[in-house]
Amino acid sequence: MGGSLSDFSNDQLEVFREIGNIGAGNATTALASLLDKKMTMSVPEVKILPFNEVTNILNGPENIVAGVMIDMKGDLQGYILLVLDARDAQKMIAILTEVDPDALSEEDLNALDLTDLTEIANILVGAYLSAISAMTGLTIIPSVPELTIDMAAAIMSVPAIEYGKIGDSVLFLGTQFTDEKQKLHGHFFLIPDFTSYKILLNSLGLPVDE
């Protein structure tokens, strides 16, 4: 394998799906406790995406989204990015604060307490990283989450600029959150440098050709 994520095999992508589902299970328990509600999560979609196609799954480059970025240090270097459509971000906050989401307009997102959204994102990303650590024995140290509300193209420009130095693709995990009343969709992007991808796969018993 060279330096392209597009060379990943189906078996390797299935490993990432399994990690995602374990992380989703961990996050479900934490979120259910935080929200005092029954929650389920799943990772129905895992794929390698070129950076120039990412905004397509975020409903276009000008769509307003909430993005939470966390730096990874330790055995893996890079980023994890969680992106929620503005409306799904509102619904997530509404679930936590027990506000009727149907009473919120799209313009209300910046008026809400975004600390709640950052806390939820921190739980979700933390659960995902814990799943990776548990399966691999790797030490991963996350940074404090950084939350931004902006157009999808602007949100994705930061990892694209940084990661674009060494690659042109990203690992995408589509995530679905469900409570008793509604479904929400999140977009996880795992963006380690390519060396870290190889470390991760090797630690899972899937050797990567040089």
N, C-alpha and C positions, 0 to 999 in steps of 0.2 A: 504494500500500500504506500502510495506517495503521501502528499499533503492535502488531499481532498476528502472531505467527509462524504462526498457522493460515492466513494468507493466502499462504504460500509455495506456489509451483507445484510440480508434479511434477518439472519440469526443474531447479528450484533444489534440491530434495531429492536428485535424482540426483547433482548436483555434490557435495553433502556425502557421499553414499555413496562417490563416487570418491575424495574426500579421505581418507575413512576407510579405504578399501582400500589406498591408497598408504601411509598411516600404518601399517596392519597389516603391509604388506610390509616397511617399515623396521623395525618392532618385531620381526617374525619373525627377521630377520637378527641383531638384537642379542640377543634371547632365546636363540636357538639357540647363539650363542657363549657366553653366560653359563651356560646350563644344560648345554652340551655334548651336546645332544640335537637330533634333528630336530623342528622345530616348524612348524606352519602356523597361519595366522590368517585370518579372513575377517570381513566385515561384512555379514551377510545381511539385516539389518533396519535401516531408517532411517525415523523418523517424528517428527512433532511431537506431544508429549504435554502435556496440562494437568498442572500440578503435582499436582492432587488425584487423578490417575490413576497417578502414577508408582509408588506403593507397590504397586499391583496387579501390576506386572510384576516386582516384587521379592518376590513370594510373600507379600504382606500386610504391614501396617504394623508388626506385632510380630515379624516374622522377623528373626533376628540376621544382620547383614551386616557386611562390612568395607568401609569407605568411605575413599577417598584423595582429598582435595581439593587442588587447585593453583590459586592465583590467577594470572590473566593480566594483565600490564601491557604498556605500549608502544602499538602501533597498535590492539590489541584489548584491551578491558577486560572482566573477568568471571572466570568459573571454568571449570575442567574437573573433573568428578567421575567417578571410576571406582569402581563398586560391584561387589563379588563376594559371592555367597552364602557364608555361613560355611564350608560344606563345600567349595566350590570354592576358597576362600581357603586352606583347609588343604591341599588337593591341590596348589595352586600352590607353597606353601612346601615340601611334601613332595618335589615334583619337584626343587626347587633343592637341598634338603638330603639327598636320597636316602633319605628315610624312607618306610616303607610307609604310604601314606595310609589303607589299610584298618585299620591298627592304631591310628588316631587316633579318638577320640570327639569329638562336637561340643563337649564341654566343654574339650577340649585346646587350643582356638584361642588363648585368652589366655595359655597356658603356652608357646607357641611363640615363636621369635625373630621378632617382627614386623618387624624391620629388613629382613629378606629380602623381605617382601611390599612394603614401602615402596620398596625398590630396584627391584623388578619393575614396580611401578606407575609409578615415575618414568621407567623406560625406555619403557613403553607410551605414557604421556602425552607424553613428549619426542618420540617418533617421530611421534605425531599432529600435534603443534605444528610439527615440522620439515616435515611434508608440507604443512601450510597455508602456512608461510613460503615454501617452495620454489615453490608454485603461484601465490602472490600477490605475493611480494616484500615482504610486511608483516613488521615486526619485532614479535615476541611474546616477552616476557620472563616465564618461569614462576617462581613462588615455590618455596620448599622445600615438599615434600609434607607434608600433615598427615593422619595415619592415625587413624581412629576405629573401634572395634568397638562396635556398638550396634544397637538396633532400626531397621528401615528408616525408620520415620516420623521418628525422631530424627535420623538421618543426613541426610534430605532437608529437614529443617526449616531448616537453616542457609541453603542457597541459596534456599529458598522465601521466607524472610523478606527476604533481601537483594534477590533478583530480583523478588519480588512487588511491589516498589515501582514497577516499570516494565512488568511483564508477568505473564502467568499461565501461560505454556507454556515448554517446554524442548525442545531438539533431542536426541533419543535415538538412539544407535547401538548396536544389539545386536552383540556381538563374540563369536566362537567361537574358542577356542584348542584345538589338537589336538597331542598328541605321539604316540609310537608306541602308547600303551596306552589313552588316555582323552581325553575331550573336556571342556573347561571353558567356562563361559559368563560373560562379563563384560558390564557395562552402563556404557557411556560416556554422559555427559551434557555437552553443550557449552552453556555458560550465559554467553555474553557479554551485555552490555546490547544493546538493540535497535539503537542507533546502530552498534555494532560489527558486528552482523549485516549491516547495510546496507553498511558499509565493506568487509566481507569479500566480499559478493556483487558489489559494484561492481568490486572488484579482480579478480574472475574474469570480468568482461565480462558480468555479468548485472545490468543497471541495476534499481534498486528505485524504484518510484514513491513520491513523497513523499505 
